[in-house]
Amino acid sequence: MDATPRPVTGPRIARLARQLQGARDAAARDALTEAFWAEAARTGTPLVEELDDEPGHRAVTFLWRGHRATRRVLLLARGITDRDRLADSLLHHLPGTDIWYLGHRLRADHRGSYRMVADISAGAVPADPVLLQRRLLALRAHAGADPLNQDRIPARWRDAQDSVFALPAAPPQPWTGSLPSGGASSGSPSSGAPGPDAPHSGSPQSGDRRSGGPRSGVPRDGIPRGTVERHTLAAGALGAERDVWVYLPPDAVPYRPAREPGERDGHRLPLLVLCDGDMWFGKLGFRDTVDALIADGVLPPLAVLAPDAVGTATRRLELGGRESYVSFLADEVVPWASARWPLTGRAERTVVAGQGLGGMTALYAGLTRPERFGAVVAQSPSLWWRPGLEPGAVAPDAVGTPWLATLAAGLRDGLPAGRDGVRGAVVHFDVGLHEGALAEHTEALRAVLRARGHRVTRNLHNGGHDYACWRGFLADALVRLMGTGADASAAPGAGPDIGTGTALDVDAAGSQGGTGLTRSSAGCA
């Protein structure tokens, strides 16, 4: 079923336009307008309506309430807005009202985040498309959340929030809601920086106000809480200090050496190494997600090590397929933490995960250090990255075989030289249909990895380059790779997969056979 966003005028707007045209006078038009806004305030935005002739799609209408100074309104929606054609995302004005609207026909499993901004500047609207594009690019910096949509997610590099919407058939995100405050303390960071991870403002997506999952009978406010601490490390491989967020599950015990030679690793915690800790713990409240997964019994107690990305420039300089950052993770962060807490030393119980450039880092780590990282979660990996790019340069729509696929093809039996007896990493991809050439690039890499003996799964979902999607699919992937097997319905193919799974091709609900518009809306996260 076609997933390409297409312009549409929704039924509610079409009906209102007819009513306004037939109104007796200005007072009647004002009454219709006020009634419309009252309805929008009750139902929330964007408006989501069924289409009589297309049951698999919805009319999604974004709204803005303007005033006399409003000259134009721009929608910035991941997976919908084409950053090279911003004029296509300008809202329409309903004459004689303060209503601005833009409708899209979207497949009913779409999820995404968006921002909006009104231009109230003086001066004529540029008629030249090049000048208009330049004007709209400058306007983007002032965009913010939709005032009528209270489902929000923190923005990555701004002290702001983006709005989130999910259509009825979008895959559920049962573990992403914020838990009540209180419970166990999140700990005091050794660096003196604030320790608690700030929960995001979004509500649970499943309608279940328990711990977030389909199985638990534990009230949400009764869940045992893990702790989060923020430590500062001297990162020799990077030549600088780096903060690392450390999550430990409830009742984690201090480290102790093995009592006997050959003692089993079972008493030690499985480990997730996650890029962009400042986003996941500092903004998204990832502690809540892990606590809920553990409380529901679908994940065993585990530890998370999540280095801070510092900032955009540093992130672009360090992440990607860079040996220095992988050395920082494998040779510094993990050994440092293992000396302090009871963490597994087994690759098959260790997952490395990331998004965008972090996803590229996770792939490179799993391919070149399989003795340390036995599984990879690569969400929207920046496969355009290659050695020699200038710092900050991006090529998101580059064509041809990804550099990482060429690297993987050169690894003997899927492994670096000298890794005899080490099994290649299990690899899981999450890819949005609206991420330009990324679906094609991951398919090329997946084929190479499978040919080299890796077990590979891929989840194609109807979304973009977006934390609104990643936060739910990361939980699903962890259940797949590290789960207890207690809830086989939690994610496609869910259950313990490290060391036991087979190569599966997985599509998110409703995504089978879908085609997406190859828009250049993906960021360089």
N, C-alpha and C positions, 0 to 999 in steps of 0.2 A: 504494500500500500504506500502510495506516494507520501513522503514526509516533507516535501518542499513547501515552505511558507509561501502563500499567495495572498495578494490583496483581496479583501472582501468587505462589504458593508454589512454589518451584523443586523439581524432582525430588529433589535430594540432601537438602534439608531434610525433604521429605515422607517419604522413605525412613528418615531418621534418627528422625523422630518415631515411626514405626511400630516401629522397632527398640527404641527406648527404652521404648515401651509394653509390649513383649513381653519386656523384660529380666527376669531372675530376681530380681536384687537390686541394691542400691546399687553394689556393686563392678562388676557388669556394666554398669550405666549409666555409671559413671565411665570404664570402659574404652572404651565406645562414644564418649563425649565426647572423650576424649584422642585416639582414632584419627581422629575428625573434624577436630580442630584440627591434627593432624600432616599430614593430607591438605591442609587449607587452606594450611598453611605451605609445602608443596611446590608447589602449583598457583598460589598467590597469590590475591588477592581483588580485586574481587568474583568470586564464582563465576559462570561463564557456561555455560549448559547449553542444548541444543537442546530444542525443544518438538515433540512428535510431530505434532501437528495444525497447526502453524504454522511451516513451514520458513523463512519470511522473518523470523522473530522469534527472540529468545532470552530465556530466563529469567535475569535478572541479580540475584544475591543479595548484598547488602552485609552484612558480618558484623562483630560486635564481641564481644570476650571480656571479660565483666564480672566482678565479684566481689560480695561480700555487700553492699557499700555502693551498688552501682549501682541507681539508681531508674528511670532511663529513659535512652535513647540516641537522639540526634537526627542524622539524615542531612541534610547540606546539599549537594545535587547540582545543579549548573547544568543547566538544561533539564529537570529532574525535580521538584525541590522548589519548591512554591508558597510564597513568603515570606509570603503572607497566610493560609495554612492550614498552619502548621508542624506541627500535630498529626498531619497525614496522613503526615509523614515520620519519625515515631517508630518505632523498631525494636520488633519483638515479642520477647518472652522465651520461650524454649523451656523449659517447666517442668522443674525438677529438674536443670538444667544451668547453665553459665555462658555459654551461647550466646544472643546477641541477633542478630536477622536481620530484613531487610526485602527483599522480592523485587519486582521490576518486570519486566513484559513490555516489552521494547524492540525496536524494529526493528533488524535485524542490521547496519545501517550507522551506528549511534549512536557518538558519541565525546563525552567530557565529563570535567570535573574535579569533585572533591567533597571535602568535609571531614566529620569526624564529631566528636561530643562526647558524653561521658557525664555525666549529672547525678548527683552523689553527695551533694547537699545534704539536710539533715534537713528534716522537715516533710512534711505530706501533699501529695499531688499535687492541684493545684487542679481542682475539678470544673467550675467555671465556664469555658467555652471562652475567654472574653475574658481571664481571669486566666492561663489556661494559655498562651495565645498570648503574653502579656506575659512570662511566665516563660521561654518558649523563645526569645524575641527576645533576652533578656539572656544566655541560654546561648550564643548564637552566637559571642560574642566569644572564647570559650575553645576553639573548634573547631580541629582540626588534621588532619594527614594520617592516613590509614589505616595502622596499624603493619604490616599484612601485605601492603601494596602498595608496592613500591619504585619504581614508575614515577610520578615526581612532577614538579611544575612550581612555580616560585616564586610565592608569593602577591603580589598587586599592591602593597598598602600595608602589609603586615605582614612582619615578619622571620620568615617561616614558609613552609611548602610545602603545596600541595594535591596530592591523589592524582589520577591520570589513568587512565581505562580506555577502550579502543577495541574495539568488537565486530568480528567477522571481516570484514564487508563495508564497514567504515569506509574512506573514501578514504585511501590510503597517505600517509605524511609522510616521504618518503625523505631529506629534507635537514635534518631537525630535530635529529638526534643530535649530541651534543658530540664535538668532535674531541679527540685527545690533546693534552695541554699541550706547550708547547715551540714550536720553530720561531721565526718572526720575532717580535720583540718588539712588543707592542701600543703602544709609544710612551709618552712621558711627557707628561702633560697640562700645558698652559701654566698652568692654575690651581693646580697642585700637588695636585689630587685624584687618587685612584687611577686609573691609566690602563686596566689590563686589564679587558676585559668578562668578567664571571664566567659560566662556562658553567653551564647548568642540569643537573640530575642525570638527566634522562630519557635513555633509550637510543634508538638509531635504530629507527624504526618498521617498516622494510622487511625486517629480517633480513639486510641486506647491510652488512657491516662495512667496506666500502671508503669512498669519499668520501661515500656517502649516496645517490647516484643510480643509475639502472639501467644507465648506459652506461660509467662510468669504470672503468678497470682500475688506477687509482692507489690504493695502500694508504692508508688513512685517516691514518696517521702520516707519510705522505710528501707531503701536500698543501701547496703553497706557502701561506703565511699572509699575510693582509692585516694592516693595523695599525688600531688604534683609539686615538684621542686625545680627551681631554675638555678643551674650551676654554671660557673665560668671556668672554661678550660683554656690552657695555653696550647693552641693548635700549632704544633711544629710544622706539620705538612702545609699549613696555610700561612705561616709566618705571622700569626695574629691570635688574639684571644677570641673565643667564640662561646656564646651562651648555649647550653643544652638543657632542654626541658626533659625531666625524668618523671614518668608516671609509674607508680608502684600500686599493685592491687591491694584491696583491703587485707589486713593481717599479714602483710609481707614480713618475712623474718629476716634478720641481718644475715650477712654472708658468713658461711663457715666452710672451711676446706673439706674435701672428701675425707671421711673417717677411715676408709680402707681403700687400698689400691683397687681400681676397677669399679668403685661404687657407682651405681647407676645415676644417670643425670636427672631422673624423674622428679627429685625434690626441687630442682631448679626451674626458674620461670622461663617459659617461651618468650621470645624477644621480637619486638617490632622496632625497626629503625626507620624513622619517618622524616622526610625532608620538610622544611618550612614549619618548624615547631612554633615559631612566633604566631603563625596563622592558626594552626590547629589547636594549640593550647591557649595562646594569648587572646584569640578572638572567637574561635568557633566552639569553644567549650568541649573539646574532644574527650576530656575526662568523663563527662556525662555519658557520652556514647559508649566508652569502654566499660564504665561501671554498669550500664544497662545490659550490655552484651554478656558480661560475666554473671550478673544477677539472674538473667534469663537462662543461664546454663548452656548457651550456645558457643561461648568462648571459655576456655579455661583461664584462670588467673594468669596474667602475663604482664611483662614490663614493656614500656615504650621509651625509646631514646629519640629525641627530636631536636636536632640542632636548629638554632635561630638562623634565619636567612639574612639578617642585618638590614638590607635595603636592596632596592632594585639594581643599582650599579654593582654592588658586591655579589649579589645573586647571579647576575649575568656573567660575571667574571669567574665565578667558582663552580657553578653547577653545569651540567651537561656531561659529556664524556671525558671528564678530566681526572687523570690519575691522582692528582694531589688531593682532590676532595674525597675520592674513594679511599685513599690511604688514611685520610683524617677519620673517616667513619670506621674502617675496618681495623686500623692499627692503633688508633688513639681513643676514640669514643667508646667502642665496645670493650676493649681491655680495661680502660679506666672505670667503667661502670661495673664490669665483672669483678673487679677487686673490692667493690663496695656492697654489692647486692647479689643474691643467689640467682644469677642468670645462666641460662643454658650455654654450653660451649659447642653445641651441635648445630651444624648448618641446617639440617632438616627441620629444626625447630626455630629457625631465625628467618624473618621476612624483612626485606627492605622495600620501601614504598615511596612514591613521590608523584607529583603532578607537574605537567609541562616540562620545564628544564629539570625539575626534581624527578619526574618520571624517566627522563633520559639518564640521569644520574643513577637511579635505581637499576635500570637495565644494564648499564655499564658495570655497576658493582656486581650484579648477579652473574654476568658473563665472564668477568675477569677475576672475581674472587669467590668462586663457588664453594670453596672450603669454608668460607665465613657466612655467606648468604645463600641459603638453600631455596629461597622462593622470592619472587619479584612481583610487586603490584605496580604496574606502570599505567597511570591514568593520563590520557591525552599527552603522551610523551612527545617532546619537541624533537622529532626525528629529522627535522631540517638542520639540526646542529651538526657541525663537522669541525674537525681541527682546522685552525687557521683563520676562523672567523674573527673579525675585529670585535673586541669587547663591546657588547651592547647591540651588535649587528644581528638581525634576524632575517630569515628567509622562509617564512611559514608556508609558502606555496611552491617551494622548490620541487622540481620534477626529477625523475630518475630514481635509482636505487638508493635508499638511505645509507649514509656512511656506516651506521651501526650494523646494517645487514651485511655489508662488505667485510667488516671486522669479524662478525660472527661466522661468516662462511670460511674465514681463514683459520678459525680455531680448530685444532685437531679433535675430532669426535665431539665437537661442541665445547671443548675445554681448552684453556690455555696450556701451553707446553709445561711439562713438569708437574701436572696435577693428577698423576696416576692414582686411581682408586677413588677419585672424587667424582660424584655424579653431577651432571649439569643441573642448573637451577630450574625449578618450575616457574613458568612465566604466565602472568595474567594481565591482559590489557583491558582497560575501559576506554572506549572511544565514542565520541559523539558523532552523529550523522552530519552535524553542521560545523565541521572543523576543517574545511578546505580539503586538502589532499591527504589528511591524516589517515583516513580509513584505508586508502590505497597504500600508503606507506607502511602501516602496521601489517597489512596483509602480506606485503613483500617480506617484511622482517619475520613474520610468523612462519612463512613457508621455509625460510632459511633455518630458523630455529628448530622447526620440526624435523627437517632433513638432517640436522646435526644431533638429533636425539633428545631434544628438550621436550618436555610436556608443556603444551601451550593452550591457554583458553583465551577467548576474546569476547567481551560483552559490548555489542553495538547498541547504543541507546539514542533516543530521540532528544538530543540536547546539544549544547555547545561546550566551549572551553570554560568550565563553570564549576565553582565550588558548590553551587546549589545541587549539582548532579554528583560531584565527587564525594561529598560527605556521606551520602547514602550508599553509593557503590563501594566505597572503601570498607564500610562495615560488612557489606555482603562478601567482599573479597576475603576479608579476614576470617569470616565464618567458613568460607570455602577452603582456605588454606590452613587454618589453625584451629578450626572448630572442633567441638566435642562430638558432633554428629547427633546431638540431641534434638535438633530441629531441622530436618532435611528440607523443609519448605522455605527456610529463611532466605535462601539465595539460589540461583540456578546452579544445580549440581552441588549444593552445599554439603559440607561435611569435611572431615580431615582429608586433605589432598596432598600434603607434603609427604612424599615417599610412597603414596598409595594410588594417586589418581592416574587417569589416562587423559590423553589430549582430547579436549572437548571444544566444540565451537558453540558458544552460548550467545543468544540474542536476548536483550531485555524484552519484557512483555510487549508484544505488539510490534517488535522491530523486524520480524522475519521478512526478508525480501525487500525491506524498505530502501528507498533511495532518498538521499538528502541533497539539498542545494549546497554546492561547494562555494560557500561564501568565505570571504576573507575576514571573518569576524573574530577568529581565534586570537587570543592574546599571546603573549610570550612568557606566560607564567612558568 
